[in-house]
Every structure is written in structure tokens, then in C-alpha cells.
Amino acid sequence: MNQALRMGTLGAADSAATAGAFLTIDLGAVRENYRRLKAQLGAARCAGVVKADGYGLGASHVARALMGEGCTTFFVAHVGEGIALRAAIGPDPVIYVLNGLPPRAEPDALAAGLVPVLNSIGQLSAWRKMAATAGHALPAALQVDSGMSRLGMSAAEVEAVAADPATLEGIELLLVMSHLACADEADHVANDAQRLEFDRLRALLPAVPASLANSSGIFLNSAYHHQLARPGAALYGINPTPGQENPMLPVIRLQAKVIQTRTVEKGVGIGYGHRSIAQDPTRLATISLGYADGWHRQAGASARFKGMILPFIGRVSMDSIILDISTLPEGALKEGDLVDLINAEQTIDDVAPSYGSIAYEVLTSLGHRFHRIHIGA
Ligand SMILES: *Cc1c(COP(=O)(O)O)cnc(C)c1O
């Protein structure tokens, strides 16, 4: 599988010897994070959100690790992600498709045994027609919009469905769900408002399990847990409680290889646009990772080597970044050595502000050239 994945997504050049950078994904930490979320949830069940290829870390690896913890329910965003996940994890787990069904995707979703999250009356009737064609009931989740205005049926649509039971004929309703807009701000007034609206709308529908909480929602309070929680970020080590200590374990380590080192004289321009000029004789190391690998061009930061902080200097290039290594003893960092860009000391949450973004985007931006190593399976 590893070899096939490598050949499929990275090309034959990916090996420890030839790769420019390494992404190590600790599946043992993912499993521990799942156990911590389950402990926080108590009686409610815990799914795993593995959309966007498991936030870039490998959906099939993550899902199989979570199955080892007893997880039987997964969420992806796209039908295609669901089809790939089904092939990787076998027929038994429930796979929900959050973005629902684009027109004409119904047969593919059915063939892969996916459960669409139906977000509109139109999607509901298309799935009902599919059930009629198939000759048996088809499973589905309904999403209601409780106040995020992104996806899900409006209150009027929910009332229309509630008023006409025929709209659910041939649908085996497994779940009613909604999504919180402000769960990462524990004090935001929208949280309670959305929870109350969700509880009002689901009371109009058949009594099936309900799901509202994402990672941060799990940490609001137990009124948000319902029967099933849908964490993604927290599984991958992103802090679900911003401003407080991260209750999760870090999952990834990102390391880049040194390609070349040099010393430049005072006054010499460094990198594209000569955005930096050496203020003194400066020792530099160029590492094999750049914006094509998802390290945004505007994102400053530093690398680490044996506990020393090595600041970026000059612009981030497509395939490389220049580090100021003047604080290291001469010869301490050589061609082929690895420096850390993300690890337990400099986490994805730590580097996100320099992206002008959030840790979610740091993770999902990480590119396809890394030599990916899954440990702790
Ligand atoms: C992405 C997503 C989740 C997971 O959210 P996290 O904040 O990563 O835990 C849950 N539900 C829906 C609808 C989502 O789109």
C-alpha cells in the first residue's frame, strides 16, 4: 500500500535518499487523541473526520488507525474521497459525505456504499429517486442549517419535510446533523443560539441520532455532544481550545534537508528581490522545501536544529528556503542534515499566525513531494 501510494501520488523519485523533505505522521498520537476525545465525550460516540485526505495526513492510514480504537464512522467531504476511503477500509464502516451529492453522483455514491449528507430538498428527492430505482431504502443523513448559512436545509425546508412524511419515503435516516460556526470561541453567543435552533429543528424530524459538535464543540459542554461527535482537527493535533493549553498530542514532524551551505560577506543580497542584505558576514544554509510544498511565500518562521533556532532569511522560493545559521558552530550543519520546521516545540498552531491563517490550513497546504512516513500504526 505504501509503495502503491508513493508511486501513485509522488512518483518514483520519492525515497529517503532522494526526497527533499520528510513528513512523519504519528498514528499512535492520532489514536491517543481519539481516546482523549472519547474520554471527553463520555456516552456520546465519536466519529473521525478524514476529509481532504485526512487533513493532508493520509485518510486511509488515519481511518485504519482509528478503527483500531473502535471507530466505525467516518466523514469525508467529497464522493470521490468516500470511494477511495471505502476501497481502503472495507465494507463495514459508515462513511458520510459532508458536501452531499452533486447532481448525477448518486449511482457512484450508492455503488461505494456511501451515506450522503443531504443538504437540500433537491438532494433529498434525488436520493429518494435513487432508492426507488435501487428497489430498496437508502441510508442518509440530513443536515439542517442552525445558523452558519453554509450547508443544510433551512428551517422552512425542515418544516416542509416534517409536514410531508412522503419526502422521506425510501430514505433510511441514520443521522440529523448541523455544524457550529463559532465553536472555537467558547463564549460566542452564536453557540447556544445554534444549539437551541438545532434542537428545535431536529425535534420536527424522526427521532434518529443527532450530531452537532466538531473538535471544539466537544470542549464546549456536554449539551453539545448529542449522540455522535465529528472531530477532525483535534485528531491531527490542532488545539481545539484556542487560548488554552492544547489537550491534544502533536501528530506531525516536518523536516527538510540541507542542500547547500555558504558564507556571504557583509552587504551581499540574499534570495529573490534581495529582500535581505547581510548585515555582517553571515553563514547560510539552503533547505529543500518551498512554497510549492505548501510553505506559503509570506510565511516567516524559523527552523530548528539540535535545539538551536535558525531564522528564515530572504524570500521563500518555490523549492527552497534560506536559513541564517550564523549561531551554529562552523561545520555543525552539513549538506544532507535535516532541520525541523514543525515538531513538538514549533507546532502547526505556532506557525499558523505567520501564514496569516489557522493550523487547519497549514496542514492541508502541505504538498505532495514529502517523503511521508507513518509511524505508530
Ligand atoms: C470539517 C468538519 C468537521 C470537523 O471539524 P474540526 O473543526 O476539524 O473538528 C465536522 N463537521 C463538518 C460539517 C465539517 O465540515
The ligand as a Gaussian input file, in Angstrom:
#p B3LYP/6-31G(d) Opt

LIG

0 1
 C      -14.651000      19.782000       8.787000
 C      -15.920000      19.482000       9.501000
 C      -15.906000      18.871000      10.759000
 C      -14.628000      18.668000      11.541000
 O      -14.250000      19.915000      12.086000
 P      -12.968000      20.117000      13.003000
 O      -13.053000      21.534000      13.429000
 O      -11.797000      19.827000      12.142000
 O      -13.090000      19.149000      14.133000
 C      -17.103000      18.490000      11.311000
 N      -18.278000      18.733000      10.669000
 C      -18.333000      19.351000       9.467000
 C      -19.638000      19.604000       8.847000
 C      -17.155000      19.761000       8.859000
 O      -17.212000      20.401000       7.683000

